[in-house]
Amino acid sequence: MSEVSIPNQRPRAGIDQISTRWPLIQDPVQFVMRYAPAIRGYLAVFLKNPHDVDDVCQTFLLRVIERGVVEEKALHGRFRDYLIAAVRNAALAHLRRRSPAIQAGDRLAEMAAPKVQFPSEQEWLSRWRRVVLNSVWEALEKHQSDHPGNLAHTVLRTLVDYPKEDSAQLAARVSQISGRVVRAEAFRKQVSRARRLFAQFLVVEVARSLDDPTAIHVVEELIDLDVMKYVEPFLPGDWRTSGKLVDAE
């Protein structure tokens, strides 16, 4: 039976995929590459002027590159909560700079926070979920590339793109894409393995954004992001103590 660990307490020795706390935020280049689309999209919801969006996004990301995101000692909780607060503060600072002071040298006017109606938390969650899922798809594609003969990304992507087709039709598509004969039965087996791999990479991706990625905290975050459906079939009854995913079969 195949398994993948979710840490049931604090990260344990041997779980090297998940043991680093918030690893991406200490790598500014990776941070910019991964989160810039979510940040820009969120800003565009309430900063209607595209130039404002560009200014805030560029200023924020340049600051990240120059100074990093957060000091190690400040790490706690969920990274997405920290990030949304930082992005909102950057937007407010930009709007303050654009607002003329009532009188020259009026510190209160300069510091007054403009009235801004921020988007709902669901808007941010939606954009965060896209980043997470895109990262998982990239991990699945890399896994296929690194393992000759594996078609995990191809079969799952085909299944998602053509949900109304049966196994024979989907197998034919995969055969054409991969350049090798894939029968319907083999397609179904590849899909089963691909789904478990997808769940595995999703758990790892979510755990990386948590300060304390215990099994319970990881599953809570999966539920909050509305992606638990991809992992639930692989959670055994003792997942709270074992911290392991298993095959759905």
C-alpha positions as CSV (number, residue, x, y, z in Angstrom):
1,M,0.0,0.0,0.0
2,S,1.4,3.4,-1.0
3,E,1.6,6.1,1.6
4,V,2.7,9.7,2.0
5,S,3.2,11.3,5.4
6,I,1.3,14.3,6.8
7,P,3.1,15.3,10.0
8,N,0.9,14.5,12.9
9,Q,2.9,16.7,15.3
10,R,5.6,19.1,14.6
11,P,7.7,18.2,11.4
12,R,9.5,14.9,12.1
13,A,12.9,13.7,10.9
14,G,12.6,12.2,7.4
15,I,9.7,14.3,6.3
16,D,12.0,16.6,4.4
17,Q,9.4,17.8,1.9
18,I,7.4,19.5,4.7
19,S,9.9,20.2,7.4
20,T,11.0,23.7,6.3
21,R,8.8,26.4,7.7
22,W,7.5,28.8,5.1
23,P,10.5,28.1,2.8
24,L,9.4,30.2,-0.1
25,I,9.1,33.5,1.8
26,Q,12.9,33.5,2.5
27,D,13.6,33.2,-1.3
28,P,12.4,36.6,-2.8
29,V,12.7,35.5,-6.4
30,Q,10.6,32.4,-5.8
31,F,8.1,34.5,-3.9
32,V,7.7,37.0,-6.8
33,M,7.3,34.2,-9.3
34,R,4.7,32.3,-7.3
35,Y,2.6,34.9,-5.6
36,A,2.7,37.9,-8.0
37,P,-0.4,36.8,-10.0
38,A,-2.5,36.4,-6.8
39,I,-1.3,39.8,-5.5
40,R,-1.9,41.6,-8.7
41,G,-5.4,40.1,-9.2
42,Y,-6.4,40.9,-5.7
43,L,-5.3,44.5,-5.9
44,A,-7.1,44.9,-9.2
45,V,-10.4,44.2,-7.5
46,F,-10.5,47.3,-5.4
47,L,-7.8,49.5,-7.0
48,K,-9.7,50.2,-10.2
49,N,-7.0,52.2,-11.8
50,P,-4.5,49.9,-13.6
51,H,-1.7,52.3,-12.9
52,D,-2.4,52.1,-9.2
53,V,-2.3,48.3,-9.3
54,D,1.0,48.4,-11.2
55,D,2.5,50.9,-8.7
56,V,1.4,49.0,-5.6
57,C,2.4,45.6,-7.0
58,Q,5.8,46.8,-8.2
59,T,6.6,48.6,-5.0
60,F,5.5,45.7,-2.8
61,L,7.4,43.1,-4.8
62,L,10.6,45.2,-5.0
63,R,10.5,45.6,-1.3
64,V,10.2,41.8,-1.0
65,I,13.2,41.4,-3.2
66,E,15.3,43.9,-1.4
67,R,14.3,43.1,2.2
68,G,12.7,39.7,2.2
69,V,9.2,39.0,3.3
70,V,9.4,38.5,7.1
71,E,12.0,37.7,9.7
72,E,12.3,34.2,10.9
73,K,11.3,35.2,14.4
74,A,8.1,36.6,13.1
75,L,6.9,33.3,11.5
76,H,3.7,32.1,12.9
77,G,0.3,30.9,11.7
78,R,-0.7,30.9,8.0
79,F,1.4,32.7,5.5
80,R,-1.6,33.7,3.5
81,D,-3.0,35.7,6.5
82,Y,0.3,37.5,6.8
83,L,0.5,38.2,3.1
84,I,-3.0,39.6,2.7
85,A,-2.3,42.0,5.6
86,A,1.0,43.1,4.0
87,V,-0.7,43.7,0.6
88,R,-3.5,45.7,2.1
89,N,-1.0,47.9,4.0
90,A,0.9,48.5,0.8
91,A,-2.3,49.6,-0.9
92,L,-3.3,51.9,1.9
93,A,0.2,53.4,2.0
94,H,-0.1,54.1,-1.8
95,L,-3.5,55.7,-1.3
96,R,-2.2,57.9,1.5
97,R,0.6,59.2,-0.7
98,R,-1.9,60.1,-3.3
99,S,-4.2,61.9,-0.9
100,P,-3.3,65.6,-0.5
101,A,-2.7,66.8,3.1
102,I,-5.3,69.3,4.4
103,Q,-2.5,71.6,5.4
104,A,1.2,71.6,4.7
105,G,2.9,69.6,7.3
106,D,-0.3,68.2,8.7
107,R,0.9,64.8,10.1
108,L,-2.6,63.6,10.9
109,A,-3.8,64.2,7.4
110,E,-0.7,62.4,6.0
111,M,-1.3,59.5,8.3
112,A,-5.1,59.2,8.0
113,A,-6.1,55.9,6.4
114,P,-8.3,56.4,3.4
115,K,-11.6,54.7,3.4
116,V,-11.2,51.6,1.3
117,Q,-13.6,48.8,0.8
118,F,-11.4,45.7,0.6
119,P,-12.7,42.6,-1.2
120,S,-14.1,39.8,0.9
121,E,-11.9,37.1,2.3
122,Q,-13.4,34.7,-0.2
123,E,-11.8,36.8,-3.0
124,W,-8.4,36.4,-1.5
125,L,-9.0,32.7,-0.8
126,S,-10.1,32.2,-4.4
127,R,-6.9,33.7,-5.7
128,W,-4.8,31.8,-3.2
129,R,-6.4,28.5,-4.2
130,R,-5.5,29.1,-7.8
131,V,-1.9,29.6,-6.9
132,V,-1.9,26.5,-4.8
133,L,-3.5,24.3,-7.4
134,N,-1.3,25.7,-10.2
135,S,1.7,24.8,-8.1
136,V,0.4,21.3,-7.6
137,W,-0.2,20.9,-11.4
138,E,3.4,22.0,-12.0
139,A,4.7,19.5,-9.4
140,L,2.7,16.7,-11.2
141,E,4.1,17.7,-14.5
142,K,7.6,17.7,-13.2
143,H,7.0,14.3,-11.6
144,Q,6.0,12.9,-15.0
145,S,9.0,14.5,-16.6
146,D,11.3,13.0,-14.0
147,H,9.9,9.5,-14.3
148,P,9.9,8.1,-17.8
149,G,6.8,6.0,-18.5
150,N,4.7,7.9,-16.0
151,L,1.7,9.7,-17.5
152,A,0.3,11.2,-14.3
153,H,0.0,14.8,-15.5
154,T,-1.2,13.8,-19.0
155,V,-4.0,11.5,-17.9
156,L,-5.3,13.8,-15.2
157,R,-5.2,16.9,-17.4
158,T,-7.0,15.0,-20.1
159,L,-9.6,13.8,-17.6
160,V,-10.2,17.4,-16.4
161,D,-10.3,18.8,-19.9
162,Y,-12.7,16.2,-21.3
163,P,-15.0,15.3,-18.4
164,K,-17.8,13.9,-20.5
165,E,-15.7,11.3,-22.4
166,D,-15.4,7.7,-21.3
167,S,-12.2,5.8,-20.5
168,A,-11.7,4.5,-24.1
169,Q,-12.0,8.0,-25.6
170,L,-9.7,9.5,-23.0
171,A,-7.2,6.7,-23.5
172,A,-7.2,7.4,-27.2
173,R,-6.4,11.0,-26.5
174,V,-3.6,10.1,-24.2
175,S,-2.2,7.7,-26.7
176,Q,-2.1,10.4,-29.3
177,I,-0.4,12.9,-26.9
178,S,2.1,10.4,-25.5
179,G,2.9,8.7,-28.7
180,R,2.3,5.2,-27.2
181,V,-0.7,2.9,-27.0
182,V,-2.7,3.4,-23.8
183,R,-5.7,1.1,-23.3
184,A,-8.7,2.1,-21.3
185,E,-7.8,-0.2,-18.3
186,A,-4.3,1.2,-18.2
187,F,-5.7,4.7,-18.4
188,R,-7.9,4.1,-15.4
189,K,-4.9,2.8,-13.4
190,Q,-2.8,5.8,-14.4
191,V,-5.6,8.1,-13.3
192,S,-5.9,6.4,-9.9
193,R,-2.2,6.8,-9.3
194,A,-2.3,10.4,-10.6
195,R,-5.0,11.4,-8.2
196,R,-3.1,10.1,-5.2
197,L,0.0,12.0,-6.4
198,F,-2.1,15.1,-6.9
199,A,-3.3,14.7,-3.3
200,Q,0.2,14.2,-2.1
201,F,1.6,17.3,-3.8
202,L,-1.4,19.3,-2.5
203,V,-0.7,18.3,1.1
204,V,2.9,19.3,0.7
205,E,2.1,22.6,-0.9
206,V,-0.4,23.5,1.8
207,A,1.9,22.3,4.6
208,R,4.6,24.7,3.3
209,S,2.4,27.7,3.9
210,L,1.8,26.8,7.6
211,D,4.0,27.5,10.5
212,D,3.0,24.3,12.4
213,P,1.9,21.8,9.7
214,T,0.3,19.1,11.9
215,A,-2.1,16.7,10.3
216,I,-5.1,18.6,11.8
217,H,-3.8,22.1,10.7
218,V,-3.1,20.8,7.2
219,V,-6.6,19.4,6.9
220,E,-8.2,22.5,8.3
221,E,-6.4,24.6,5.7
222,L,-7.5,22.1,2.9
223,I,-11.1,22.6,4.1
224,D,-10.7,26.4,4.2
225,L,-9.3,26.5,0.7
226,D,-12.1,24.1,-0.5
227,V,-9.6,21.6,-1.9
228,M,-10.3,18.9,0.7
229,K,-12.2,16.9,-2.0
230,Y,-8.9,16.1,-3.7
231,V,-7.4,14.6,-0.6
232,E,-10.2,13.1,1.3
233,P,-10.4,9.8,-0.6
234,F,-6.8,9.1,0.5
235,L,-7.2,9.8,4.2
236,P,-7.5,6.6,6.3
237,G,-9.5,6.5,9.5
238,D,-6.3,7.0,11.6
239,W,-4.9,10.0,9.7
240,R,-4.9,12.1,12.9
241,T,-2.3,9.9,14.5
242,S,-0.6,8.3,11.5
243,G,-0.3,11.4,9.3
244,K,-0.4,9.3,6.2
245,L,-2.3,9.2,2.9
246,V,-3.1,5.8,1.4
247,D,-4.3,4.6,-2.0
248,A,-8.0,5.0,-2.5
249,E,-8.4,1.5,-3.9
